[in-house]
Amino acid sequence: MGQVIDNLVINAKQAMPHGGRLQVQVENILSTNMPRHLPARDHVHIVVRDNGPGIPHENLKRIFDPFFTTKPQGSGLGLATAYSIVRKHDGHLEVDSEPGLGASFHIWLPRGRNKGEALDAVAVDNHEGQGQILVLDDEETILKIAASVLRRSGYEVSLSRNAEQAMALAEMAVASGKPFRAAILDLTIPGGQGGREIVHRLKVLDPKIKVLASSGYAGDEAMAQPRELGFDGGLPKPYTAQELRRAMAKLFANDEAPSTVMTAEQSSSSQA
C-alpha cells in the first residue's frame, strides 16, 4: 500500500508543478454508510486530494488504463500500478475531479477481522536475499519502487534508465569482483535498446547472471516464453512489492549465497 500512496502523491505533485495543497484523509466507514455501488461491509477509506488543475471529463474513464498518459514524459504506469495493487487487496480505487477544482483519489479497503491474517501474509512473502541487482527501466516510478523493495529485502541495487548505462554498470561490477547476481530488464525503452537487445550481452559478460524480462505488454513474446529468448523468467508490469519479492525468491530458489569473485589483478596481489 506504500506504493499506492507513493504513486498518488507523485501524480499530485506532477499536477501541481508550481506548488499547491495535498491532503491525505483516512477514516473507518461502516457497512451501513458505504456507497451503494461498493460492497456492503466495513472499509477503511483513504482520500488523496490535490488542488491542481483537475482532470478533463473525457480522461476520467481512462485514467487507470496501462500506458494512458497526458504527460510528455509519462509512461502511464503509475496510476495503473496503484489500481492493480488496490484490486489485489480486494479494494477499490476511484477518482472524482472537476476541471480547475483539483482531483480526489478514493481508496476503499475492506477492514481486516483479525491481525493474524496480515501477519501471515507478511511471513509468506518476507523474502530476504543478498548480492547486487541491476534494474533497467525508463520509468522513474518503477525504478524507485523496485529499489525500495529490493533494498528492504537485503539486496544492493543499481539503477539504469538506458541499455548502454546498464551494460557499463555490469562491466564495472564484473571488473570489481562483485558481479550482479541478477538483472530486471524493461523490454521496451523509448528511443533506444531494451532488455531484449542486451540480455545476451549480459550473459556473455557473466554467464552466471540471472535475468528477468519485465514489460507491461502481456502479449510480448519475451513475456510469454522468456527462456526461449535468453531470460530466466518474466515479471509483468505493473508489479506489486509482493510480486517482486516472489519473483526474486523463485529466481534464487535453488541458489547458494553469492560469493565474491576476485579479479586477476586482485588474485595476483593476494598471492604476492
Secondary structure by P-SEA (a helix, b strand, c coil): caaaaaaaaaaaaaacccbbbbbbbbbbbccccccccccccbbbbbbbbbcccccccccccccccccccccccccccaaaaaaaaaaaacbbbbbbbcccbbbbbbbbbcccccaaaaaaaaaaaccccccbbbbbcccaaaaaaaaaaaaaabbbbbbbccaaaaaaaaaaaaaacccccbbbbcccccccccccccaaaaaaacccbbbbbbccccccccccccccccccccccccccaaaaaaaaaaaacccccbbbbbcaaaaaaaac
